[in-house]
Amino acid sequence: MTIFLTGASGLVGSVFAQAATRRGHRVVGVVGSYLGEIAGLAAKRTVDLTDETATSAAVLDAFPEAIVNCAAVSVPEQCEADPVRSQAMNVGLPATLARLAHHVSARLVHISSEQVFDGTRTAPYTPSDRATPINLYARQKQESEHAVHAAAAEFAVTLRVPLLMGDSPGGKRSLHERLLADWAAGKTPRLYTDEFRQPCAADNLAEVMVELCERRDVSGVMHWAGTELLSRHALGVKIRERFKLTARQAPITAVTRAETPDAAKKRQACLALDISPLAGKLKTRPQAVAEQVEGLKVPVPVREWFLDLPKN
Ligand SMILES: NC(=O)c1ccc[n+]([C@@H]2O[C@H](COP(=O)([O-])OP(=O)(O)OC[C@H]3O[C@@H](n4cnc5c(N)ncnc54)[C@H](OP(=O)(O)O)[C@@H]3O)[C@@H](O)[C@H]2O)c1
């Protein structure tokens, strides 16, 4: 099938393009500012997705059987810094794509976030639990879910996903890429010991999204994540171990939420997701953290620093 992919240059979109192409689909991918090549695209389009007319023209030109929305302003601080742009990308764009999906009878796979929940409980959130967003990014994601399912109820599936691991096209986006950049620059990242997440690898998520393009019998809001809940600090240590770095080469300062009360107000303490409703329907299996970190690569921007380190 032809799949129209937004965010083809992002962490998730770039691996989705390869996963869908491996399954024999034709992917027309949209990038914004990214100038490099993206593997797996049959065609690459540069479109400003805040421009509704240009977005509609690109979708209608591709006339896809499925639309996959991986474009967003995906960093909460960037949403706060530019609320108009983030509203256009995180709410306006999914609403437009949903109207177009309905118009051309295409499947729509949209991505939301675990952050729609406030994180004040430790039990896993189910897809039907009430969303309780505590920051602008989360409110925009909640609004996007409503807009998508109001416009394309029978065509759309929204996945709420957690902290994502993986190799991004620019090598600067994901957690291990940011940690390695800090260590290469001689910095000591601060990671919470009491903020818990259930991470997932972007390529595992991409496999789920390809399945969902092919499976029109799953619709509504669903959860996907890995199998383990752990603190950001514990995850940082696992990443350090993955690259066989010592605590001296790759220092981490353990912090608690009580030490940074202002930051903690906009950050959720514990985001566990119940993935059983979707996991029961799919062939793709959720992964443990060890499997997720195993595949991580040394990003290009720090490769020289990494190769120059004494081997342990
Ligand atoms: N990463 C995570 O840990 C995480 C966690 C939970 C949920 N999510 C959600 O998962 C989805 C994918 O996230 P991600 O991490 O892959 O995002 P990302 O790496 O930040 O990529 C964002 C993508 O959006 C594109 N984009 C932004 N503004 C654009 C514009 N005006 N016109 C055209 N394209 C534009 C970017 O294109 P250019 O770079 O070419 O400009 C890029 O391809 C998002 O919905 C995000 O909210 C992510």
The ligand as an SDF file (V2000), in Angstrom:
LIG
                    3D

 48 52  0  0  0  0  0  0  0  0999 V2000
   10.6050   10.7960   21.4750 N   0  0  0  0  0  0  0  0  0  0  0  0
    9.9110   10.4110   22.5330 C   0  0  0  0  0  0  0  0  0  0  0  0
   10.4830   10.0000   23.5760 O   0  0  0  0  0  0  0  0  0  0  0  0
    8.3840   10.4340   22.4900 C   0  0  0  0  0  0  0  0  0  0  0  0
    7.6860   10.0020   23.6180 C   0  0  0  0  0  0  0  0  0  0  0  0
    6.2780    9.9760   23.5780 C   0  0  0  0  0  0  0  0  0  0  0  0
    5.6090   10.3930   22.4360 C   0  0  0  0  0  0  0  0  0  0  0  0
    6.3210   10.8380   21.3680 N   0  0  0  0  0  0  0  0  0  0  0  0
    5.5770   11.2410   20.1720 C   0  0  0  0  0  0  0  0  0  0  0  0
    5.9660   10.4030   19.0940 O   0  0  0  0  0  0  0  0  0  0  0  0
    5.8790   11.1270   17.8520 C   0  0  0  0  0  0  0  0  0  0  0  0
    7.2170   11.0480   17.1310 C   0  0  0  0  0  0  0  0  0  0  0  0
    8.1900   11.6680   17.9840 O   0  0  0  0  0  0  0  0  0  0  0  0
    9.7280   11.7560   17.5960 P   0  0  0  0  0  0  0  0  0  0  0  0
   10.4950   11.6710   18.8580 O   0  0  0  0  0  0  0  0  0  0  0  0
   10.0160   10.8480   16.4600 O   0  0  0  0  0  0  0  0  0  0  0  0
    9.7900   13.2600   17.0850 O   0  0  0  0  0  0  0  0  0  0  0  0
   11.0790   14.0690   16.5880 P   0  0  0  0  0  0  0  0  0  0  0  0
   12.2520   13.1600   16.5030 O   0  0  0  0  0  0  0  0  0  0  0  0
   11.1660   15.2900   17.4470 O   0  0  0  0  0  0  0  0  0  0  0  0
   10.6800   14.4660   15.1000 O   0  0  0  0  0  0  0  0  0  0  0  0
    9.7220   15.4420   14.8480 C   0  0  0  0  0  0  0  0  0  0  0  0
    9.4290   15.4280   13.3620 C   0  0  0  0  0  0  0  0  0  0  0  0
    8.4620   16.4520   13.0960 O   0  0  0  0  0  0  0  0  0  0  0  0
    8.9060   17.1720   11.9470 C   0  0  0  0  0  0  0  0  0  0  0  0
    8.4110   18.5410   11.9660 N   0  0  0  0  0  0  0  0  0  0  0  0
    8.3740   19.4050   13.0130 C   0  0  0  0  0  0  0  0  0  0  0  0
    7.8570   20.5770   12.6140 N   0  0  0  0  0  0  0  0  0  0  0  0
    7.5700   20.4580   11.2760 C   0  0  0  0  0  0  0  0  0  0  0  0
    7.0010   21.3040   10.2930 C   0  0  0  0  0  0  0  0  0  0  0  0
    6.6060   22.5670   10.5970 N   0  0  0  0  0  0  0  0  0  0  0  0
    6.8580   20.8470    9.0330 N   0  0  0  0  0  0  0  0  0  0  0  0
    7.2560   19.5860    8.6960 C   0  0  0  0  0  0  0  0  0  0  0  0
    7.7660   18.7100    9.5930 N   0  0  0  0  0  0  0  0  0  0  0  0
    7.9300   19.1460   10.8630 C   0  0  0  0  0  0  0  0  0  0  0  0
   10.4150   17.1290   12.0290 C   0  0  0  0  0  0  0  0  0  0  0  0
   10.9440   17.4020   10.7540 O   0  0  0  0  0  0  0  0  0  0  0  0
   12.3800   18.1440   10.5440 P   0  0  0  0  0  0  0  0  0  0  0  0
   13.2960   17.6310   11.6110 O   0  0  0  0  0  0  0  0  0  0  0  0
   12.7580   17.7140    9.1430 O   0  0  0  0  0  0  0  0  0  0  0  0
   12.1150   19.6120   10.6440 O   0  0  0  0  0  0  0  0  0  0  0  0
   10.6360   15.6930   12.4910 C   0  0  0  0  0  0  0  0  0  0  0  0
   10.6240   14.8160   11.3760 O   0  0  0  0  0  0  0  0  0  0  0  0
    5.4270   12.5380   18.2410 C   0  0  0  0  0  0  0  0  0  0  0  0
    4.0420   12.6290   18.1430 O   0  0  0  0  0  0  0  0  0  0  0  0
    5.8480   12.6550   19.6950 C   0  0  0  0  0  0  0  0  0  0  0  0
    5.0920   13.6130   20.3820 O   0  0  0  0  0  0  0  0  0  0  0  0
    7.6910   10.8580   21.3500 C   0  0  0  0  0  0  0  0  0  0  0  0
  1  2  1  0
  2  3  2  0
  2  4  1  0
  4  5  1  0
  4 48  2  0
  5  6  2  0
  6  7  1  0
  7  8  2  0
  8  9  1  0
  8 48  1  0
  9 10  1  0
  9 46  1  0
 10 11  1  0
 11 12  1  0
 11 44  1  0
 12 13  1  0
 13 14  1  0
 14 15  2  0
 14 16  1  0
 14 17  1  0
 17 18  1  0
 18 19  2  0
 18 20  1  0
 18 21  1  0
 21 22  1  0
 22 23  1  0
 23 24  1  0
 23 42  1  0
 24 25  1  0
 25 26  1  0
 25 36  1  0
 26 27  1  0
 26 35  1  0
 27 28  2  0
 28 29  1  0
 29 30  1  0
 29 35  2  0
 30 31  1  0
 30 32  2  0
 32 33  1  0
 33 34  2  0
 34 35  1  0
 36 37  1  0
 36 42  1  0
 37 38  1  0
 38 39  2  0
 38 40  1  0
 38 41  1  0
 42 43  1  0
 44 45  1  0
 44 46  1  0
 46 47  1  0
M  CHG  2   8   1  16  -1
M  END
$$$$
